[in-house]
Amino acid sequence: MDIIVLSGFIIVADNDLSSVKQALTKHCQLTEQESGCLCFQVTQDPNNPNRFDVYEEFVDQAAFDFHQQRVANSDWGRISKNVERHYKITTKPLPKQE
């Protein structure tokens, strides 16, 4: 089984920056609580405050799809609807359990 990996960045317009930053904490908390979430990191670039680097791992396609659906219907989805998204979605093997 393969893990779904989303990596890339978002660019937030100046007029949305405050609301996106405010909503990001709750968005991260809710995502980390999803049963299929293995890793979820969003970090603001120290050299460009409008850029946030994004890295996500989900246990499988179903978990990733659940996350996307939840986000689409969330406060985060509404607040971040205008951000520029630059993502790459790939897969990698699930690490073997010992």
N, C-alpha and C positions, 0 to 999 in steps of 0.2 A: 504494500500500500504506500502511496506517495503523499507527502505533506504538500499543501498548497502554500506557496510563498508569494507575497506581494511586497515589492520593494520599489522605492522611488521617492518622490517628493511632491509637495503641494506648494503653490504660490498663492499667498493671500493678499488681496488688495488692501491698501492702507485703511480704507473706510470700513473694512470688515475685520481688521486685525484684532481689535479689542474684544469683540464678541466671539471670535473664533478661539482666541486664547482662553477666554473665560469658560467656554463650553468644552474645551479639550480635556480638562481633568475628568469630568464626569464621563465623557465619551470613552476615555481610556479605561476608567474603572469598570464601566458596564461591559466593555469588550473583554477585558481580562477575566470577568466572571462567566463568560460564555463557556460552556463545557468543552467545545472543540478548539478553543484558542490555546495555542502553545506559547506564543510570543507576540507581544504587541508593543511597539515602540514608536513614538512620535516625538521628535526633538527639534526645537527651534535652532536654526543655523546661527551661530554666534556672529557671523560676518554679514548675514543678510536676514534681518528680523522678519521679512515677509516669506521666507522659505522654511518649511518644516520637512525634515527627512522622515520617511515612513518605512517601517519594516514590520511585517506581520507573518505569522505562521499559523496555519490551521491544520488540524489532524487529517482532514479529508475535504473533498469537494462539497459534501453536504454541510459541513461546519462552516466553510467559507461562504456558501450560498446563504445559509441562515444569517450569518453576520451581515452580508450585503443587504438582505431583506430588512433586518432589524434597523440598520443604519438609515435606510431609505425612509423609514417611518418614524425617525427619532428627531429630537431637538437638534442633534448634531447634523443630521441630514438637511434640515431646514436652514440652519445657521451657516453651514459650509457649502451650500448649493452653488455659490459663485466662485469658489476657489478653482484655480487651474490644477488639474491632476495630471501627474506624469508618473505613471505606474508601469511596472512590468510584472506579469504574473507568470510564475514558473512552478515547477514541482521539484521535489527532492525526496529520496527514499526516507521512510520513517526509520529512525535509529533502532537497532535490534535491542530488545530487552534482555538483560543477562539474569 
